[in-house]
Amino acid sequence: VMRRILLLALLVLSTSCLAEDYVRFTGLSWHDTPNNNPINAGVGIEIEHDKDWSWTGGAYRNSEYGYSWYAGARYTFYKDENWNVGLIGGLVTGYRVNPVIPMAMPDICYNYLCMGALPKVGKDGSNVVAFSVRLPIE
């Protein structure tokens, strides 16, 4: 699975894209319950559709120490020179609660550093704050 993630990253980085397209590297997360994976290494891509909407997808090592794939859309509420604030919604795989679950999270980026927050899913879940790096593809 990690080889697939690396191959996806290399494919994304070698593809010519618009200036408002991004590659996102997921990394660290904080959970409010113990025994969750705090290192969520993965890679994704965000392709601009118009000034407010973009498509997003990728893969990462999830909080349950498994692998997850996600696909969805991002709506941008606010953007200036440093800030980009939006909402990501879509579907994600790889969790015990269900093979495929809906996902929605606020996505707040300052320059390249982004933060998202997810509420607990299922009785055994955890509230999560996740951090990632979002780099423009030129």
CYANA upper distance limits for C-alpha pairs under 8 A (distance plus 0.5 A):
  1 VAL  CA      5 ILE  CA      6.91
  1 VAL  CA     67 TYR  CA      8.06
  2 MET  CA      6 LEU  CA      6.66
  3 ARG  CA      7 LEU  CA      6.54
  4 ARG  CA      8 LEU  CA      6.56
  5 ILE  CA      9 ALA  CA      6.72
  5 ILE  CA     42 GLY  CA      7.13
  5 ILE  CA     43 VAL  CA      6.93
  5 ILE  CA     59 ALA  CA      6.98
  5 ILE  CA     60 TYR  CA      8.22
  6 LEU  CA     10 LEU  CA      6.72
  6 LEU  CA     43 VAL  CA      8.38
  7 LEU  CA     11 LEU  CA      6.59
  8 LEU  CA     12 VAL  CA      6.58
  8 LEU  CA     43 VAL  CA      8.13
  9 ALA  CA     13 LEU  CA      6.61
  9 ALA  CA     23 VAL  CA      8.39
  9 ALA  CA     43 VAL  CA      6.76
  9 ALA  CA     44 GLY  CA      7.97
 10 LEU  CA     14 SER  CA      6.55
 11 LEU  CA     15 THR  CA      6.72
 12 VAL  CA     23 VAL  CA      7.69
 12 VAL  CA     45 ILE  CA      7.71
 13 LEU  CA     23 VAL  CA      8.18
 13 LEU  CA    137 ILE  CA      7.71
 16 SER  CA    137 ILE  CA      8.22
 16 SER  CA    138 GLU  CA      7.45
 17 CYS  CA     21 ASP  CA      6.85
 17 CYS  CA    137 ILE  CA      6.63
 17 CYS  CA    138 GLU  CA      6.53
 18 LEU  CA     48 GLU  CA      8.37
 18 LEU  CA    137 ILE  CA      7.42
 18 LEU  CA    138 GLU  CA      6.65
 19 ALA  CA    136 PRO  CA      6.97
 19 ALA  CA    137 ILE  CA      6.47
 19 ALA  CA    138 GLU  CA      5.48
 20 GLU  CA     47 ILE  CA      7.88
 20 GLU  CA     48 GLU  CA      6.54
 20 GLU  CA    136 PRO  CA      6.92
 20 GLU  CA    137 ILE  CA      7.75
 21 ASP  CA     45 ILE  CA      8.08
 21 ASP  CA     46 GLU  CA      6.07
 21 ASP  CA     47 ILE  CA      5.22
 21 ASP  CA     48 GLU  CA      6.10
 21 ASP  CA    136 PRO  CA      6.26
 21 ASP  CA    137 ILE  CA      6.03
 21 ASP  CA    138 GLU  CA      8.22
 22 TYR  CA     45 ILE  CA      6.22
 22 TYR  CA     46 GLU  CA      5.51
 22 TYR  CA     47 ILE  CA      7.17
 22 TYR  CA    134 ARG  CA      6.67
 22 TYR  CA    135 LEU  CA      5.80
 22 TYR  CA    136 PRO  CA      4.80
 22 TYR  CA    137 ILE  CA      5.71
 23 VAL  CA     43 VAL  CA      7.61
 23 VAL  CA     44 GLY  CA      6.24
 23 VAL  CA     45 ILE  CA      4.99
 23 VAL  CA     46 GLU  CA      6.80
 23 VAL  CA    134 ARG  CA      6.36
 23 VAL  CA    135 LEU  CA      5.88
 23 VAL  CA    136 PRO  CA      6.94
 23 VAL  CA    137 ILE  CA      7.13
 24 ARG  CA     43 VAL  CA      6.05
 24 ARG  CA     44 GLY  CA      5.49
 24 ARG  CA     45 ILE  CA      6.38
 24 ARG  CA     46 GLU  CA      8.05
 24 ARG  CA    132 SER  CA      7.21
 24 ARG  CA    133 VAL  CA      6.10
 24 ARG  CA    134 ARG  CA      4.88
 24 ARG  CA    135 LEU  CA      6.74
 25 PHE  CA     41 ALA  CA      7.67
 25 PHE  CA     42 GLY  CA      6.22
 25 PHE  CA     43 VAL  CA      5.06
 25 PHE  CA     44 GLY  CA      7.01
 25 PHE  CA    132 SER  CA      6.14
 25 PHE  CA    133 VAL  CA      5.75
 25 PHE  CA    134 ARG  CA      7.05
 26 THR  CA     40 ASN  CA      6.60
 26 THR  CA     41 ALA  CA      5.81
 26 THR  CA     42 GLY  CA      5.54
 26 THR  CA     43 VAL  CA      6.55
 26 THR  CA     44 GLY  CA      8.44
 26 THR  CA     60 TYR  CA      7.48
 26 THR  CA    131 PHE  CA      7.08
 26 THR  CA    132 SER  CA      4.87
 26 THR  CA    133 VAL  CA      7.02
 27 GLY  CA     39 ILE  CA      6.11
 27 GLY  CA     40 ASN  CA      5.32
 27 GLY  CA     41 ALA  CA      5.22
 27 GLY  CA     42 GLY  CA      7.40
 27 GLY  CA    130 ALA  CA      8.25
 27 GLY  CA    131 PHE  CA      6.68
 27 GLY  CA    132 SER  CA      6.07
 27 GLY  CA    133 VAL  CA      8.40
 28 LEU  CA     38 PRO  CA      6.06
 28 LEU  CA     39 ILE  CA      5.23
 28 LEU  CA     40 ASN  CA      6.17
 28 LEU  CA     41 ALA  CA      8.04
 28 LEU  CA    130 ALA  CA      6.53
 28 LEU  CA    131 PHE  CA      5.88
 28 LEU  CA    132 SER  CA      7.60
 29 SER  CA     37 ASN  CA      8.37
 29 SER  CA     38 PRO  CA      5.34
 29 SER  CA     39 ILE  CA      6.90
 29 SER  CA     40 ASN  CA      7.41
 29 SER  CA    128 VAL  CA      7.18
 29 SER  CA    129 VAL  CA      6.06
 29 SER  CA    130 ALA  CA      4.68
 29 SER  CA    131 PHE  CA      6.46
 30 TRP  CA     38 PRO  CA      6.57
 30 TRP  CA    128 VAL  CA      6.12
 30 TRP  CA    129 VAL  CA      5.68
 30 TRP  CA    130 ALA  CA      6.91
 31 HIS  CA     36 ASN  CA      7.35
 31 HIS  CA     38 PRO  CA      7.99
 31 HIS  CA    126 SER  CA      6.43
 31 HIS  CA    127 ASN  CA      6.20
 31 HIS  CA    128 VAL  CA      5.18
 31 HIS  CA    129 VAL  CA      7.20
 32 ASP  CA    126 SER  CA      6.38
 32 ASP  CA    127 ASN  CA      6.14
 32 ASP  CA    128 VAL  CA      7.31
 33 THR  CA    126 SER  CA      6.23
 33 THR  CA    127 ASN  CA      8.17
 36 ASN  CA     63 SER  CA      5.66
 36 ASN  CA     64 GLU  CA      6.50
 36 ASN  CA     65 TYR  CA      8.10
 37 ASN  CA     62 ASN  CA      7.43
 37 ASN  CA     63 SER  CA      4.93
 37 ASN  CA     64 GLU  CA      6.68
 37 ASN  CA     65 TYR  CA      6.39
 38 PRO  CA     63 SER  CA      7.15
 39 ILE  CA     61 ARG  CA      8.10
 39 ILE  CA     63 SER  CA      8.37
 40 ASN  CA     60 TYR  CA      6.48
 40 ASN  CA     61 ARG  CA      5.23
 40 ASN  CA     62 ASN  CA      6.08
 40 ASN  CA     63 SER  CA      7.35
 41 ALA  CA     60 TYR  CA      5.97
 41 ALA  CA     61 ARG  CA      6.00
 42 GLY  CA     58 GLY  CA      8.02
 42 GLY  CA     59 ALA  CA      6.01
 42 GLY  CA     60 TYR  CA      4.26
 42 GLY  CA     61 ARG  CA      6.72
 43 VAL  CA     58 GLY  CA      6.21
 43 VAL  CA     59 ALA  CA      6.31
 43 VAL  CA     60 TYR  CA      6.89
 44 GLY  CA     56 THR  CA      7.61
 44 GLY  CA     57 GLY  CA      5.92
 44 GLY  CA     58 GLY  CA      4.28
 44 GLY  CA     59 ALA  CA      6.77
 45 ILE  CA     56 THR  CA      6.09
 45 ILE  CA     57 GLY  CA      6.17
 45 ILE  CA     58 GLY  CA      6.77
 46 GLU  CA     54 SER  CA      6.78
 46 GLU  CA     55 TRP  CA      6.05
 46 GLU  CA     56 THR  CA      4.85
 46 GLU  CA     57 GLY  CA      7.33
 47 ILE  CA     54 SER  CA      5.81
 47 ILE  CA     55 TRP  CA      5.68
 47 ILE  CA     56 THR  CA      6.89
 48 GLU  CA     53 TRP  CA      6.82
 48 GLU  CA     54 SER  CA      4.62
 48 GLU  CA     55 TRP  CA      6.93
 49 HIS  CA     53 TRP  CA      5.93
 49 HIS  CA     54 SER  CA      5.27
 49 HIS  CA     55 TRP  CA      7.33
 50 ASP  CA     54 SER  CA      7.30
 51 LYS  CA     76 THR  CA      8.44
 52 ASP  CA     75 TYR  CA      6.06
 52 ASP  CA     76 THR  CA      5.46
 52 ASP  CA     77 PHE  CA      7.77
 53 TRP  CA     73 ALA  CA      7.44
 53 TRP  CA     74 ARG  CA      6.18
 53 TRP  CA     75 TYR  CA      5.27
 53 TRP  CA     76 THR  CA      6.91
 54 SER  CA     73 ALA  CA      6.15
 54 SER  CA     74 ARG  CA      5.72
 54 SER  CA     75 TYR  CA      7.25
 55 TRP  CA     71 ALA  CA      8.27
 55 TRP  CA     72 GLY  CA      6.49
 55 TRP  CA     73 ALA  CA      4.97
 55 TRP  CA     74 ARG  CA      6.81
 56 THR  CA     70 TYR  CA      8.47
 56 THR  CA     71 ALA  CA      6.20
 56 THR  CA     72 GLY  CA      5.81
 56 THR  CA     73 ALA  CA      6.00
 56 THR  CA     74 ARG  CA      7.40
 57 GLY  CA     69 TRP  CA      7.93
 57 GLY  CA     70 TYR  CA      5.73
 57 GLY  CA     71 ALA  CA      4.63
 57 GLY  CA     72 GLY  CA      6.81
 58 GLY  CA     69 TRP  CA      6.21
 58 GLY  CA     70 TYR  CA      5.99
 58 GLY  CA     71 ALA  CA      7.25
 59 ALA  CA     67 TYR  CA      7.63
 59 ALA  CA     68 SER  CA      5.99
 59 ALA  CA     69 TRP  CA      4.81
 59 ALA  CA     70 TYR  CA      6.75
 60 TYR  CA     67 TYR  CA      6.33
 60 TYR  CA     68 SER  CA      5.97
 60 TYR  CA     69 TRP  CA      7.21
 61 ARG  CA     65 TYR  CA      6.71
 61 ARG  CA     66 GLY  CA      6.23
 61 ARG  CA     67 TYR  CA      5.08
 61 ARG  CA     68 SER  CA      6.74
 62 ASN  CA     66 GLY  CA      5.93
 62 ASN  CA     67 TYR  CA      6.09
 62 ASN  CA     68 SER  CA      6.50
 62 ASN  CA     94 GLY  CA      8.11
 62 ASN  CA     95 TYR  CA      8.41
 64 GLU  CA     95 TYR  CA      7.51
 66 GLY  CA     94 GLY  CA      6.91
 66 GLY  CA     95 TYR  CA      8.04
 67 TYR  CA     93 THR  CA      8.48
 67 TYR  CA     94 GLY  CA      6.22
 68 SER  CA     92 VAL  CA      7.00
 68 SER  CA     93 THR  CA      5.52
 68 SER  CA     94 GLY  CA      5.06
 68 SER  CA     95 TYR  CA      7.95
 69 TRP  CA     92 VAL  CA      6.15
 69 TRP  CA     93 THR  CA      5.89
 69 TRP  CA     94 GLY  CA      7.64
 70 TYR  CA     90 GLY  CA      7.69
 70 TYR  CA     91 LEU  CA      6.13
 70 TYR  CA     92 VAL  CA      4.77
 70 TYR  CA     93 THR  CA      7.01
 71 ALA  CA     90 GLY  CA      6.15
 71 ALA  CA     91 LEU  CA      6.14
 71 ALA  CA     92 VAL  CA      7.22
 72 GLY  CA     88 ILE  CA      7.47
 72 GLY  CA     89 GLY  CA      6.00
 72 GLY  CA     90 GLY  CA      4.36
 72 GLY  CA     91 LEU  CA      6.81
 73 ALA  CA     88 ILE  CA      6.25
 73 ALA  CA     89 GLY  CA      6.12
 73 ALA  CA     90 GLY  CA      6.81
 74 ARG  CA     86 GLY  CA      6.96
 74 ARG  CA     87 LEU  CA      6.00
 74 ARG  CA     88 ILE  CA      4.79
 74 ARG  CA     89 GLY  CA      6.95
 75 TYR  CA     86 GLY  CA      5.78
 75 TYR  CA     87 LEU  CA      5.80
 75 TYR  CA     88 ILE  CA      7.03
 76 THR  CA     84 ASN  CA      7.51
 76 THR  CA     85 VAL  CA      6.32
 76 THR  CA     86 GLY  CA      4.58
 76 THR  CA     87 LEU  CA      7.13
 77 PHE  CA     84 ASN  CA      8.33
 77 PHE  CA     85 VAL  CA      6.21
 77 PHE  CA     86 GLY  CA      5.68
 77 PHE  CA     87 LEU  CA      8.22
 78 TYR  CA     83 TRP  CA      7.94
 78 TYR  CA     84 ASN  CA      6.30
 78 TYR  CA     85 VAL  CA      5.66
 78 TYR  CA     86 GLY  CA      7.44
 79 LYS  CA     83 TRP  CA      5.99
 79 LYS  CA     84 ASN  CA      4.90
 79 LYS  CA     85 VAL  CA      6.88
 80 ASP  CA     84 ASN  CA      7.14
 81 GLU  CA    111 ASN  CA      8.46
 82 ASN  CA    110 TYR  CA      6.00
 82 ASN  CA    111 ASN  CA      5.45
 83 TRP  CA    108 ILE  CA      8.04
 83 TRP  CA    109 CYS  CA      6.22
 83 TRP  CA    110 TYR  CA      5.21
 83 TRP  CA    111 ASN  CA      6.74
 84 ASN  CA    108 ILE  CA      6.66
 84 ASN  CA    109 CYS  CA      5.55
 84 ASN  CA    110 TYR  CA      7.04
 84 ASN  CA    111 ASN  CA      8.30
 85 VAL  CA    106 PRO  CA      8.14
 85 VAL  CA    107 ASP  CA      6.38
 85 VAL  CA    108 ILE  CA      5.07
 85 VAL  CA    109 CYS  CA      6.60
 86 GLY  CA    106 PRO  CA      6.46
 86 GLY  CA    107 ASP  CA      5.60
 86 GLY  CA    108 ILE  CA      6.88
 87 LEU  CA    104 ALA  CA      7.50
 87 LEU  CA    105 MET  CA      6.23
 87 LEU  CA    106 PRO  CA      4.95
 87 LEU  CA    107 ASP  CA      5.98
 88 ILE  CA    103 MET  CA      8.31
 88 ILE  CA    104 ALA  CA      5.99
 88 ILE  CA    105 MET  CA      5.90
 88 ILE  CA    106 PRO  CA      6.81
 88 ILE  CA    107 ASP  CA      7.10
 89 GLY  CA    102 PRO  CA      8.04
 89 GLY  CA    103 MET  CA      5.97
 89 GLY  CA    104 ALA  CA      4.68
 89 GLY  CA    105 MET  CA      7.09
 90 GLY  CA    102 PRO  CA      6.27
 90 GLY  CA    103 MET  CA      5.79
 90 GLY  CA    104 ALA  CA      7.04
 91 LEU  CA    100 VAL  CA      7.01
 91 LEU  CA    101 ILE  CA      6.11
 91 LEU  CA    102 PRO  CA      5.04
 91 LEU  CA    103 MET  CA      6.03
 92 VAL  CA    100 VAL  CA      6.14
 92 VAL  CA    101 ILE  CA      6.00
 92 VAL  CA    102 PRO  CA      6.91
 92 VAL  CA    103 MET  CA      7.05
 93 THR  CA     98 ASN  CA      8.38
 93 THR  CA     99 PRO  CA      6.07
 93 THR  CA    100 VAL  CA      5.04
 93 THR  CA    101 ILE  CA      6.96
 94 GLY  CA     98 ASN  CA      8.35
 94 GLY  CA     99 PRO  CA      6.44
 94 GLY  CA    100 VAL  CA      7.59
 95 TYR  CA     99 PRO  CA      6.69
 95 TYR  CA    100 VAL  CA      8.07
 97 VAL  CA    121 VAL  CA      8.12
 97 VAL  CA    122 GLY  CA      6.85
104 ALA  CA    118 LEU  CA      7.97
105 MET  CA    116 GLY  CA      6.63
105 MET  CA    117 ALA  CA      6.34
105 MET  CA    118 LEU  CA      6.23
106 PRO  CA    116 GLY  CA      5.95
106 PRO  CA    117 ALA  CA      6.76
107 ASP  CA    114 CYS  CA      7.19
107 ASP  CA    115 MET  CA      6.34
107 ASP  CA    116 GLY  CA      5.23
107 ASP  CA    117 ALA  CA      8.10
108 ILE  CA    114 CYS  CA      5.95
108 ILE  CA    115 MET  CA      5.81
108 ILE  CA    116 GLY  CA      6.91
109 CYS  CA    113 LEU  CA      6.04
109 CYS  CA    114 CYS  CA      4.52
109 CYS  CA    115 MET  CA      6.88
109 CYS  CA    134 ARG  CA      8.48
110 TYR  CA    114 CYS  CA      6.82
112 TYR  CA    133 VAL  CA      5.93
112 TYR  CA    134 ARG  CA      5.50
112 TYR  CA    135 LEU  CA      6.50
113 LEU  CA    131 PHE  CA      7.81
113 LEU  CA    132 SER  CA      6.59
113 LEU  CA    133 VAL  CA      5.34
113 LEU  CA    134 ARG  CA      6.88
114 CYS  CA    131 PHE  CA      6.17
114 CYS  CA    132 SER  CA      5.67
114 CYS  CA    133 VAL  CA      6.42
114 CYS  CA    134 ARG  CA      7.28
115 MET  CA    129 VAL  CA      7.44
115 MET  CA    130 ALA  CA      6.12
115 MET  CA    131 PHE  CA      5.12
115 MET  CA    132 SER  CA      6.97
116 GLY  CA    129 VAL  CA      6.25
116 GLY  CA    130 ALA  CA      5.71
116 GLY  CA    131 PHE  CA      7.08
117 ALA  CA    127 ASN  CA      8.15
117 ALA  CA    128 VAL  CA      6.15
117 ALA  CA    129 VAL  CA      4.97
117 ALA  CA    130 ALA  CA      6.72
118 LEU  CA    127 ASN  CA      6.36
118 LEU  CA    128 VAL  CA      5.63
118 LEU  CA    129 VAL  CA      7.00
119 PRO  CA    126 SER  CA      7.50
119 PRO  CA    127 ASN  CA      5.11
119 PRO  CA    128 VAL  CA      6.96
120 LYS  CA    125 GLY  CA      5.44
120 LYS  CA    126 SER  CA      5.00
120 LYS  CA    127 ASN  CA      5.00
120 LYS  CA    128 VAL  CA      7.89
121 VAL  CA    125 GLY  CA      5.55
121 VAL  CA    126 SER  CA      7.42
